[in-house]
Amino acid sequence: RPALPTASALLGPKKRKPEELDDEFFDDPTQHGGRIRSFKHERGNWATYVYVPAGGCAEQLEDFQTEAIAKLAPEVELQANELLHLSLSRTVVLQYHQIDAFSQSLKMALNSTTGFAATLQGLRIYTNDERTRTFIAVQLDASFAEKALMTLQLIDRVMLDYRLPQFYAPPSFHVSLLWCVGDKEKLLTGKLNELEKLLEDHDVLSIGVNEVHLKCGKKDFNYKLR
C-alpha cells in the first residue's frame, strides 16, 4: 500500500517563533551606509554588546558631531553615531536561546559593582579590525580608567564563560562619535587638532557610570549599579 505522508509534508516546514525573528538583524549594506559587518550574518545571530549610555553629555556631543561633520565635509563624508555610549565590550554574536542566560550571568556579575561619576576628555581615531570603517571617539578621562577597568573585568569574565571574545587589550575606554567608510585613519589623525578645538568649546563632558546596558538586536537590558 502507498506510504503515509510525513508530518512535515502535511504541516509544512517548522515555523520559527515570532520573537526569534523580530529582533534579528539582516545584513543589507544599503540600510547602514555601506558598512561591512565585522562578522558574517547567519540566521539566528544576534549582534550583542555591553555599554554605558552617555546621556549626561549627549546634547554637547551631538552639537560637536554637527560641527565636525560640517568642518570636514569637503574632505570626508562623516556619519554621526546615533546611540552615544561608552563601550564595555566588543560586538559579539549570541544565539537566541543564549540571551536570557547571558543577561542573567551579567546581572549577577555586576550585582555588587559600585557606580561612579566620570568625565570624557580628548579625541582619538580608531578603525575596526578589518579597517573597513574609521571612527572619531572621545576618550574616558584617564583618571577614571581604573574604576572602569574593574567593571570591565567582571564583564570579560562573563564573555569568557560563554567563549566570546573579551575586550581589547590594553583597553581604551571611549565614546564613538563619528564614523566613515574605509580606512581614513591618516587623514583624520591630521585633523585632530582642529577637531580638539571644536570640542574644547564645549563645557565639561560628564558621564555617569550608574548603570550598564546589554544590547542584543533590538532588545536592551539594563543593570543598575550601587
N, C-alpha and C positions, 0 to 999 in steps of 0.2 A: 504493500500500500504506500501511497505517497507520504514523504516525511512531513511532520507538522512544522509550521513556521516557528521560528525562534521568537523569543520575547522582543529582541531588538528589532526584528523585522516587522513585528506588529506595532510596537510603540515608537519606533524610530530611535535615533541616537540619544543617549542620555543628555538632558539639558543641564547646564550649569546653573547654580543658584544665582539669582539676580545680584545679590550682594557681592558675589565673586567677580562680577563684571563691571559694576557701577563705577568703582574707583580705580580700575585697572587702566593703565595708560597704553596707548598705541602710538608707535613711533612714526609720526608724519612730519618730516622736516619743514614742510611748508607752514605748519602750525606753530613753529617755535623759532622763526628767524633763520632757518637753515642750520641750526645747531645739530651736531652729530652726537648721539648718545655715547656715554662712556662705556656702556655695556650693551651687548646685543639684546634687543627686545624679544621676549618669548611670552606667549600667552600664560598668564598666571604670575608673571613677575611684577612685583610692586616696588617702585623706587622708594627708598626709605632713608631718612637722615634725622639726626638729633640736633636741636638748635635752641638758642635763647632769643626771643624777639627783641628787636632794637627799638621798641615802641617809644622809649623816653626821649629819643633824639630823632625820631623818624622824620619829623617836619623839616628839621635842619638838613638832614641828609638828602631829603627829596629836593630841597632847594639847590643843594650842591650838585645833584645829578643833572638838574635842568641847566645850570650854569656851565658844567663841564661838557655836556653834550653840545651846547651852542659854541663853546670856545674851540672844540676840536673838530667841529663838523666839516671844515674844509679838507681835513686830512684823514679822518677815520670816522666810520659810522658806529657810534656807540649806542647801546641799548641800556635802559635803566632796569636794574633788578627790582622786582615788584615786592617780594617778601623780604624785607630787610631783617637780617638775623645774624647772630654770632654763631658760627658753625662749631659743633662739638662732635662731629663725626664726618666720615666720608659719605657719599651717597652709595648705599649698598642695595642688595636685592633680597627681599623676603618673599616667600610664598604665602598665599592667603591663609593657610592653616597655621602658619607660624606667628601671625601678627599679634593675637591676643596673648600668647605665652611670652613673646618678646616684650610686649608692653608691660606685662606683669613683672618680668625679670628686671626691667629698667626701673620700674616704680620701687621695687624692693631695694635695688642697689642705691637709689637716691634717697631713701627714706630718712636717713639721719644727716643728710647734707645741709649745711648752712648756706643761705644765700648771702650776697654781698652787693654793694654798690660799686660801680666802676666807671671809667671814662675811656673814650676812644681817642686816639691821637696818632697822626702820621699815616701817610698813604704808602701803599706798596703794590707792585704789579705781580700778578700770578698768571700762570697758564694751567690748563688741565693736563692730565698725564699724557694725553695724545697730542697736545699742543694744537688742538683744533679751535680752541677758544682762549681769549685773553681777558683778564679781569683787572679792574681797578678796585682796590679794597682799602678800608680804613682799619688800622690795627688797634687791638686792645692795648691800652697803656701798659707798658712792661711791669709797672709796679703791682699790677693785679694778675700777672701771669701765674704766680704760684698758686693762688686761690683757684684760678680757672683750671690749672693742671690737676688739682685734687679732684675736681668734679669730672674731668676728662678721664682720669684713671679708672673711675667707677664705671663709666660708660664703656671704656675699652675692654674691661673685664667681661661685660655682657656680650660685646661683639665677639670676643674670643670664645666664649661659651657656645655661641652659635656658628663658629667657624667663619666669621665675617672679618673683612679687613679692619684693622684698627686705624686710628687717626695718624696723620703724617708725623714722622719723627725726624728732627725735633718739631714739636707742634708750633704753629704760627696762628695765633688766635686773631680773627679778623671778621669784618662785615663786608661782604662783596657788594659793591655799589653799582658798577657799570661793567658791561662786557661787550665784546665784539667777536666776530667770526675770524678765525685764523690766528696765526702766531704774530702778534703785534707787540711783543714784549720790548724790543729795542726801541720802537717808535714811541711807545707810551712812557718808557723809562726816561726818555729825553724830554718828556713834557711834565715830569713830576713836579719840578719847581713851580711852574705856572699853576698847576692844579693845587699844590700845597697852599699857595697864596689865596686861592679861592676858598679853600677850607678854613684857613685861619680867620677869614672874615666872619665866621660863624661863632656863636658862643660855645662854651664847654659842652662837649658831646657826652652826655651822661647815659649810662645803660645800667638798668637794674637786673642783676642775675638773681631773680627771685623765683623763677620757675623755668623748668626745662620742658621742651616740647619734642614729641616724636611725630614726624610726618611720614605717613605711609599712603602713597597715592593721594587721594583727597581726604583721607582720614587724618585727624590731628588729635593726638593725646597730649595732655599736659600734666606735669607733676610739680606741685608746689614744694619749694624748699623751705627749710626752717628759718 
